[in-house]
Amino acid sequence: MSKLSDYRLLSFDVYGTLVDWEGGIFHALQPTLAKNNAQFSRQHLLALYHELEREQQNKTPDMPYHELLTTVHPELCQRLGVWTLARIPDTVEALKRLSKKYKLVVLSNVDRASFAKTNAGSLQDFHFDLIITAQDVGSYKPDLRNFQTMLDAADSAFGIQPSEKMGIKSVWIERPGATMGNLPENIFDWRFDTLGDMADALDAGR
């Protein structure tokens, strides 16, 4: 049975795990909805956004994420008939604790400029050991090229070969109330409500 302490590197999706991506999208839509006197549930808005985002990612896998957002927004408004990100509170302190054990790697579906703004803002310029975005790879997750790029980069930078030595294990930070990206099947090895809970489990030797 694997333990969290068996590993040397953590790769983060970032948006939804470290920053409140869904909350940012939901609140950014409110002025438009208010002008049209329209009301939709958070779940409906985010499910529709996620559907349109995934369709656009499949059509244009090399499109930088900030351009993808600009492309998706008019379609979203049309479908509805009529985006401010906040750090999730436990994030930075948990990252500091986890960095004592792991190399911390970003593997995100955004572009470099977008991530740089997030890191300089809500993530308080936290130092990640390696940053890989969809813009660097030319495709969006879940394309396997993104994960292979991360593995190759980790091997080159740190001499860590998880695919050959231990396989990729996954931790799902299942933020309560999250909508986008959730799947019905269990495809993770550990599950926590917060990144802070994961750091607690690591400190406890789990």
Phi, psi and omega per residue, in radians:
M1 nan 2.104 -3.118
S2 -1.214 2.623 3.042
K3 -2.077 2.694 3.102
L4 -1.003 -0.577 -3.078
S5 -1.313 -0.071 3.119
D6 -1.331 -0.199 -2.949
Y7 -1.951 2.795 -3.053
R8 -2.045 -0.192 -3.039
L9 -2.443 2.410 3.029
L10 -2.067 2.316 3.048
S11 -1.954 2.267 -3.060
F12 -1.920 2.439 2.978
D13 -1.294 -0.489 3.061
V14 1.412 -1.175 -2.982
Y15 -1.403 1.970 -3.025
G16 1.843 -0.431 3.128
T17 -1.769 -0.859 -3.123
L18 -1.759 -0.526 3.106
V19 -2.196 2.675 -3.067
D20 -1.424 1.336 -3.091
W21 -1.112 -0.843 -3.113
E22 -1.105 -0.769 3.120
G23 -1.064 -0.674 3.120
G24 -1.114 -0.784 3.124
I25 -1.132 -0.807 -3.105
F26 -1.055 -0.842 -3.094
H27 -1.241 -0.545 3.114
A28 -1.167 -0.433 3.128
L29 -1.412 -0.289 -3.011
Q30 -1.068 -0.737 3.122
P31 -1.037 -0.716 3.115
T32 -1.119 -0.755 3.131
L33 -1.130 -0.705 -3.120
A34 -1.116 -0.698 3.137
K35 -1.087 -0.513 -3.120
N36 -1.729 0.106 -3.115
N37 0.923 0.709 -3.102
A38 -1.879 2.486 3.121
Q39 -2.290 2.221 3.077
F40 -2.380 2.662 3.107
S41 -1.236 2.668 3.076
R42 -0.974 -0.756 -3.108
Q43 -1.081 -0.740 3.141
H44 -1.135 -0.805 -3.125
L45 -1.057 -0.805 -3.077
L46 -1.272 -0.612 3.096
A47 -1.123 -0.732 3.118
L48 -1.169 -0.768 3.102
Y49 -1.025 -0.793 -3.117
H50 -1.075 -0.691 3.113
E51 -1.086 -0.829 -3.123
L52 -1.188 -0.670 3.110
E53 -1.074 -0.823 -3.129
R54 -1.108 -0.701 3.095
E55 -1.047 -0.771 -3.124
Q56 -1.200 -0.661 3.088
Q57 -1.058 -0.704 3.129
N58 -1.206 -0.613 -3.137
K59 -1.289 -0.691 -3.048
T60 -2.308 1.263 -3.053
P61 -1.126 -0.288 -3.139
D62 -1.752 0.108 -3.141
M63 -1.326 2.213 3.070
P64 -1.009 2.574 -2.974
Y65 -1.102 -0.632 -3.131
H66 -1.149 -0.535 3.054
E67 -1.285 -0.623 3.097
L68 -1.066 -0.735 3.109
L69 -1.053 -0.760 3.134
T70 -1.110 -0.598 3.136
T71 -1.286 -0.689 -3.069
V72 -1.299 -0.600 -3.005
H73 -0.978 -0.836 3.132
P74 -1.084 -0.682 3.115
E75 -1.129 -0.680 3.107
L76 -1.090 -0.815 3.139
C77 -1.097 -0.686 3.126
Q78 -1.119 -0.764 -3.136
R79 -1.146 -0.517 3.119
L80 -1.426 -0.241 -3.093
G81 1.427 0.487 3.077
V82 -2.337 nan nan
W83 nan nan nan
T84 nan 1.587 3.037
L85 -1.881 2.444 3.100
A86 -2.022 2.432 3.089
R87 -1.100 2.400 2.988
I88 -1.235 2.282 -2.866
P89 -0.928 -0.592 -3.062
D90 -1.457 -0.085 -2.862
T91 -1.083 -1.088 -2.949
V92 -1.121 -0.766 3.127
E93 -1.088 -0.706 3.116
A94 -1.153 -0.696 3.099
L95 -1.057 -0.716 3.112
K96 -1.069 -0.729 3.129
R97 -1.179 -0.763 -3.108
L98 -1.189 -0.527 -3.117
S99 -1.174 -0.289 3.091
K100 -1.239 -0.387 -3.105
K101 -1.914 -0.662 -2.971
Y102 -2.009 2.709 2.746
K103 -1.329 2.349 -3.073
L104 -1.898 2.135 -3.021
V105 -2.159 2.312 3.041
V106 -1.602 2.259 2.991
L107 -2.276 1.601 -2.930
S108 -2.069 2.658 3.108
N109 -1.485 0.151 3.080
V110 -1.681 -3.095 3.080
D111 -1.687 2.960 -3.037
R112 -1.117 -0.711 -3.112
A113 -1.123 -0.722 3.132
S114 -1.128 -0.774 3.141
F115 -1.153 -0.664 3.131
A116 -1.030 -0.700 3.111
K117 -1.148 -0.748 3.120
T118 -1.100 -0.771 -3.087
N119 -1.160 -0.701 3.141
A120 -1.248 -0.415 -3.099
G121 -1.706 -1.650 -2.985
S122 -1.191 -0.402 3.106
L123 -1.629 0.115 2.975
Q124 0.987 0.676 3.127
D125 1.005 0.607 3.100
F126 -1.070 2.430 -3.117
H127 -1.518 2.004 3.003
F128 -1.685 2.539 -3.081
D129 -1.261 -0.441 -3.119
L130 -2.742 2.437 3.138
I131 -2.228 2.134 3.112
I132 -2.244 2.190 3.138
T133 -2.031 2.944 3.084
A134 -1.049 -0.555 3.108
Q135 -1.093 -0.655 3.134
D136 -1.168 -0.646 -3.045
V137 -1.528 -0.592 -3.076
G138 1.564 0.300 3.093
S139 -2.751 2.873 3.133
Y140 -1.857 2.529 2.955
K141 -1.053 2.515 0.288
P142 -1.598 0.390 3.060
D143 -0.961 2.288 -3.066
L144 -1.145 -0.353 3.112
R145 -1.057 -0.590 -3.130
N146 -1.130 -0.738 -3.130
F147 -1.255 -0.644 3.105
Q148 -1.164 -0.662 3.075
T149 -1.057 -0.745 3.118
M150 -1.094 -0.762 3.138
L151 -1.108 -0.764 -3.141
D152 -1.120 -0.730 -3.140
A153 -1.151 -0.680 3.113
A154 -1.132 -0.700 3.110
D155 -1.119 -0.771 -3.112
S156 -1.176 -0.746 -3.045
A157 -1.410 -0.656 -2.971
F158 -2.159 -0.093 -3.059
G159 1.200 0.440 3.134
I160 -1.798 2.173 -3.104
Q161 -2.115 1.270 -3.058
P162 -1.102 -0.551 -3.094
S163 -1.168 -0.549 -3.118
E164 -1.643 -0.625 -2.995
K165 -1.546 -0.639 -3.025
M166 -2.534 -0.093 -3.074
G167 1.320 2.836 3.117
I168 -1.525 2.106 3.043
K169 -1.801 2.613 -3.058
S170 -2.129 2.519 3.038
V171 -2.071 2.217 3.114
W172 -1.799 2.016 3.005
I173 -1.544 1.693 -3.014
E174 -1.564 1.443 -3.116
R175 -1.016 2.189 3.138
P176 -0.964 2.268 3.121
G177 1.520 -0.040 -3.141
A178 -1.165 2.584 -3.092
T179 -2.069 -0.910 -2.993
M180 -1.303 2.374 3.062
G181 1.489 -0.142 3.124
N182 -1.259 2.450 -3.136
L183 -2.144 2.597 -3.103
P184 -1.238 -0.523 -3.096
E185 -1.521 2.694 3.124
N186 -1.489 1.883 -3.106
I187 -2.065 0.447 -3.083
F188 -2.204 2.825 3.123
D189 -1.712 -0.523 3.046
W190 -2.354 2.638 3.083
R191 -2.359 2.306 3.087
F192 -2.384 2.689 3.079
D193 -1.308 -0.594 -3.107
T194 -2.407 2.820 3.068
L195 -1.156 -0.562 3.078
G196 -1.092 -0.640 3.089
D197 -1.119 -0.650 3.104
M198 -1.127 -0.769 3.122
A199 -1.079 -0.658 3.082
D200 -1.091 -0.743 -3.140
A201 -1.136 -0.683 3.094
L202 -1.108 -0.789 3.122
D203 -1.089 -0.517 -3.134
A204 -1.468 -0.057 3.098
G205 1.423 0.325 3.135
R206 -1.421 nan nan
